[in-house]
Amino acid sequence: MNIQINFLWQIEHEGKTITMDPILFNLLTSLDSLGSLQQAALQCQVSYRHAWGLMEKWEKLFGSPLVIKHRGRGAKLTEAGVKLLQAQQQLQARHAPQLANQATELAHQLSRIQQSQQHYHLKIFASHGLAVSALQDTLNQLKDMPVELHFHGSVESLLALKENQCDIAGFHVPEGELGKRVSSQYLQHISPENHRIIYLVRRLQGLMVPKGNPLAIRSLADLSKGHYRFINRQKDSGTRLLLDQLLALQHIDPTTITGYQQEEFTHMAVAAMVASGVADSGFGIAAVAKKFGLDFVPLQWEHYCLAVSQQQFEHESVQTLLECVKGKTFHDALAGLEGYELSRCGQEVTFEQIFETGFA
């Protein structure tokens, strides 16, 4: 059972409650990317007449144009259109993991009512990311494999695995010396005696900054000057652990960074804040920076892995998941993503390779 939960915008106008058609945001997103309402309508699979009528309807309700057309040069969003789209992107980025968790829990509860208690559910706790989202989409295509996916930080996911609250935990850890520095926080919860590790992807983390990098932010040291607004990730997330280790390595006091205490729970939420001008910089993955049209300052490669309990590793559901990780559908979903490498995807790796010696 695949349940999705989304939210709708409603506007009170002249005593009536009007619900906004979600296609409007799809059109605004496509128009912002393509610079043409006609091409945006084609991409969203609606007629040009319908697209233009929808724009005119909501321009009237908002009392401001959302799109401006230039003869012979396509069209672009007005300031009002940009603000509306940014608000939607921020809401989606900030609340998508919580909505996904609620949908997963509801699907699980309904499945338990419908199915025998002996029916096995594969439960995954994982740090939120594009690879995990792609894996979820791939697994959802398998009708005979019930999966529960819950989004949590890396440390929280590994703790859940240790306490038998899940079968698989998704976590990410930096390469090299930084990986050794944070290993103790991970190895409190997993061990070679009790768990096995499957490599998912190698990905790049760094600073996300506005297009063109107008403030010339080139390093973490620049942030410590106190002139820039930063947006952080939540405590116990792998990304927050990585950032804190990078700051410690460079002897940068976090209290000198304006906004260090401001937290978001996903890479997309951080990127949305930077894209909308709420923050001047955030820390996250290269692929999400590109998705939001931001520039990116690369700082650290990391491993994203799946930890599996020894007892569950040979279970049919786990083996099916591993087949999906190695399969074409999953690889195609990640192909071309900025800062993602798939060369070891689906391979079993050792604790030493991830936390100590690295790869030869």
C-alpha positions in Angstrom: 0.0 0.0 0.0 1.5 3.3 -1.1 0.0 6.3 0.6 1.0 9.9 -0.2 0.0 12.9 1.9 0.2 16.4 0.5 -1.2 19.8 1.5 -3.4 22.3 -0.5 -3.5 26.1 -0.5 -6.8 27.7 0.2 -7.7 31.4 -0.1 -10.6 33.2 1.4 -12.0 35.6 -1.3 -15.3 37.5 -1.1 -16.7 35.1 1.5 -15.7 32.0 -0.4 -13.0 29.4 0.2 -11.1 28.7 -3.0 -8.7 25.8 -3.2 -5.6 26.4 -5.4 -5.1 23.9 -8.2 -1.7 22.1 -7.6 -1.0 22.4 -11.3 -0.4 26.1 -10.8 2.8 25.4 -8.9 3.9 22.9 -11.5 3.4 25.5 -14.1 5.3 28.1 -12.1 8.2 25.7 -11.6 8.4 24.8 -15.3 8.1 28.4 -16.4 10.9 29.4 -14.1 13.1 26.7 -15.6 12.1 26.9 -19.3 11.3 30.7 -19.7 8.2 29.9 -21.8 4.6 29.4 -20.7 3.9 27.4 -23.8 6.8 25.0 -23.0 5.8 24.9 -19.4 2.2 23.9 -20.4 3.6 21.2 -22.6 5.8 19.8 -19.8 2.9 19.8 -17.4 0.6 18.2 -20.0 -2.0 20.9 -20.1 -3.1 23.1 -22.9 -1.7 26.5 -23.4 -5.2 28.0 -23.1 -5.7 26.2 -19.8 -2.3 27.3 -18.5 -2.9 30.9 -19.4 -6.5 30.9 -18.0 -5.1 29.5 -14.7 -2.6 32.2 -14.5 -5.1 34.9 -15.1 -7.5 33.4 -12.5 -4.9 33.5 -9.7 -3.4 36.8 -10.8 -6.9 38.3 -10.3 -7.3 36.6 -6.9 -3.8 37.7 -5.7 -4.2 41.1 -7.1 -0.8 41.0 -8.8 0.6 39.4 -12.0 2.5 36.2 -11.6 4.0 36.0 -15.1 5.3 38.7 -17.5 5.6 38.0 -21.2 8.2 39.4 -23.4 7.5 39.5 -27.1 9.9 37.2 -28.9 11.7 36.4 -25.6 9.3 34.0 -23.8 8.1 34.7 -20.3 9.3 34.9 -16.8 7.9 35.0 -13.2 7.2 38.4 -11.7 8.3 39.1 -8.1 4.9 37.9 -6.9 5.3 34.7 -8.9 8.8 34.1 -7.5 7.6 34.6 -3.9 4.6 32.3 -4.3 6.8 29.5 -5.8 9.5 30.0 -3.1 6.9 29.7 -0.4 5.6 26.4 -1.9 9.2 25.0 -2.2 10.0 25.9 1.4 6.9 24.2 2.7 7.5 21.1 0.6 11.2 20.9 1.5 10.5 21.4 5.2 7.5 19.1 5.7 8.0 16.4 3.1 9.9 13.9 5.4 7.2 14.4 8.2 4.4 13.8 5.7 6.2 10.8 4.3 6.7 9.4 7.8 3.0 9.8 8.6 2.0 8.2 5.3 4.2 5.3 6.0 2.8 4.8 9.5 -0.8 5.0 8.3 -0.1 2.5 5.5 1.5 0.1 8.0 -1.5 0.4 10.4 -3.9 -0.3 7.6 -1.9 -3.2 6.3 -1.8 -4.8 9.8 -5.6 -4.6 9.8 -5.9 -6.2 6.4 -3.1 -8.8 6.6 -2.1 -11.6 8.9 0.2 -10.7 11.8 2.7 -13.2 10.5 3.2 -11.2 7.3 6.6 -9.6 7.3 7.2 -5.9 6.8 10.7 -4.7 6.0 11.3 -1.6 8.2 13.9 1.0 7.2 15.0 4.0 9.2 17.2 6.3 7.1 18.7 9.8 6.8 16.7 11.7 4.2 18.4 12.1 0.8 17.8 11.7 -2.9 19.2 8.2 -3.1 16.9 7.0 -0.3 13.9 8.7 -2.0 14.8 6.9 -5.2 15.1 3.6 -3.4 11.6 4.2 -1.9 10.2 4.8 -5.3 11.8 1.7 -6.7 10.6 -0.5 -3.8 7.1 0.9 -4.1 6.9 -0.6 -7.6 7.1 -4.1 -6.0 3.6 -5.1 -5.1 4.5 -8.1 -3.0 7.0 -6.4 -0.7 5.6 -4.3 2.0 8.1 -1.7 3.1 8.0 0.9 5.9 10.4 3.8 5.4 10.9 6.3 8.2 13.1 9.4 7.8 15.5 10.1 10.7 19.0 11.3 11.2 21.9 8.9 10.8 22.6 8.5 14.5 18.9 8.1 15.3 18.5 5.5 12.5 21.5 3.4 13.8 20.2 3.6 17.3 16.8 2.3 16.1 18.6 -0.6 14.4 20.5 -1.4 17.6 17.2 -1.5 19.6 15.6 -3.7 16.9 13.1 -1.0 15.9 14.0 -1.4 12.3 15.7 -4.0 10.0 17.9 -1.5 8.0 19.4 1.8 8.9 20.6 4.3 6.3 23.5 6.5 7.4 26.3 8.6 5.9 29.8 9.1 7.0 32.7 11.3 5.7 35.6 9.8 3.9 39.1 9.8 5.3 40.3 11.3 8.5 36.9 12.9 9.3 35.3 9.5 9.1 37.6 8.3 11.8 36.7 11.3 14.0 33.0 10.6 13.9 33.2 6.8 13.9 32.8 6.5 17.7 29.3 8.1 17.5 28.2 5.5 14.9 30.0 2.4 16.4 28.1 2.9 19.6 25.2 1.4 17.8 26.5 -1.0 15.1 29.4 -3.6 15.1 30.9 -6.2 12.7 29.6 -8.9 15.0 26.0 -7.9 14.7 25.6 -6.0 11.4 26.7 -5.9 7.8 27.1 -2.8 5.6 25.8 -2.3 2.1 27.2 0.6 0.1 24.6 2.8 -1.5 26.2 5.9 -3.0 29.2 8.2 -2.7 28.1 11.8 -2.5 29.5 15.3 -2.2 28.7 17.8 0.5 29.5 21.5 0.7 28.1 25.0 0.9 25.0 26.0 -1.0 25.0 29.7 -2.0 22.8 31.8 -4.3 23.4 31.7 -8.0 26.5 33.6 -9.0 27.7 33.5 -5.3 27.2 37.3 -5.0 28.7 37.4 -1.5 31.8 35.5 -2.6 31.5 32.8 0.1 34.3 30.3 -0.6 34.9 28.5 2.7 33.6 27.8 6.2 36.1 30.4 7.4 34.2 33.1 5.5 31.0 32.2 7.4 32.8 32.9 10.7 33.2 36.6 9.8 29.7 37.1 11.1 28.4 38.9 8.0 26.4 36.1 6.5 23.2 34.4 7.4 23.6 30.6 7.7 21.0 27.8 7.9 22.0 24.6 9.7 20.9 21.0 9.9 19.4 19.4 13.1 21.5 17.7 15.7 22.2 14.0 15.3 21.9 14.3 11.5 25.0 13.0 9.6 25.3 16.3 7.9 25.4 18.3 11.2 28.1 15.9 12.5 30.1 16.4 9.3 29.8 20.2 9.5 30.8 20.2 13.2 33.9 18.1 12.5 34.9 20.3 9.6 34.6 23.4 11.9 36.6 21.7 14.6 39.3 20.6 12.1 39.7 24.3 11.0 39.4 25.6 14.6 36.3 27.6 13.8 34.1 28.5 16.7 30.4 27.7 15.7 29.2 30.7 17.8 30.9 33.0 15.3 28.5 31.8 12.5 25.3 33.8 12.4 22.4 31.4 12.1 24.3 28.3 13.3 21.4 27.6 15.8 18.8 27.9 13.0 17.9 24.3 12.0 16.1 22.5 9.2 15.5 18.8 8.8 16.4 18.1 5.2 18.8 19.2 2.5 15.9 20.4 0.4 14.6 22.6 3.3 18.1 24.2 3.6 18.3 24.8 -0.1 14.9 26.3 -0.2 15.9 28.8 2.5 18.9 29.9 0.5 17.0 30.0 -2.8 14.4 32.3 -1.2 16.9 34.7 0.3 16.1 33.8 3.9 19.7 32.6 4.3 23.0 33.4 2.5 24.4 29.9 2.8 23.6 26.4 4.0 25.4 23.1 4.2 24.2 20.2 2.1 24.6 18.0 -0.9 25.6 19.1 -4.4 22.6 17.5 -6.1 20.1 19.5 -4.1 21.9 22.7 -4.7 21.6 22.1 -8.4 18.0 21.2 -8.1 17.3 24.6 -6.6 19.4 26.5 -9.0 22.1 27.4 -6.5 25.9 27.5 -6.7 27.9 25.0 -4.7 31.3 25.1 -2.9 32.5 21.5 -2.6 34.0 20.5 0.8 33.7 16.8 1.5 32.9 13.5 -0.1 31.1 10.9 2.0 29.8 7.3 2.0 26.1 6.7 2.2 25.5 3.1 3.4 22.8 0.7 4.6 23.4 -1.2 7.9 21.6 -4.5 8.2 21.3 -6.8 11.2 23.1 -10.1 10.7 19.9 -12.0 11.6 17.8 -10.3 8.9 20.5 -10.1 6.2 19.5 -13.4 4.5 15.8 -12.7 4.7 14.0 -12.7 1.4 12.8 -9.1 1.8 16.4 -7.9 2.5 17.7 -9.8 -0.5 15.0 -8.3 -2.7 16.0 -4.8 -1.5 19.6 -5.5 -2.4 18.5 -6.6 -5.9 16.7 -3.3 -6.3 19.8 -1.4 -5.2 21.8 -3.1 -7.9 19.1 -2.9 -10.5 18.7 -0.6 -13.5 15.6 1.2 -12.3 17.4 2.5 -9.2 20.6 3.4 -11.1 18.7 5.2 -13.8 16.9 7.3 -11.1 20.2 8.6 -9.8 22.1 8.8 -13.1 23.3 12.3 -13.8 22.8 13.7 -10.3 25.4 16.3 -9.4 27.9 15.0 -6.9 26.7 11.4 -6.9 28.9 8.3 -7.7 27.4 4.8 -8.1 30.5 2.7 -8.8 30.1 0.7 -5.5 26.3 0.8 -5.4 25.0 -2.5 -3.9 28.3 -3.9 -2.8 28.9 -5.3 0.7 31.7 -3.4 2.4 33.6 -3.8 5.6 33.6 -1.7 8.7 37.3 -1.0 8.2 36.6 0.4 4.7 33.9 2.8 6.0 35.3 3.9 9.3 39.1 3.3 9.3 41.3 2.5 6.4 39.1 3.6 3.5 39.2 2.1 0.0 42.4 1.2 -1.8 
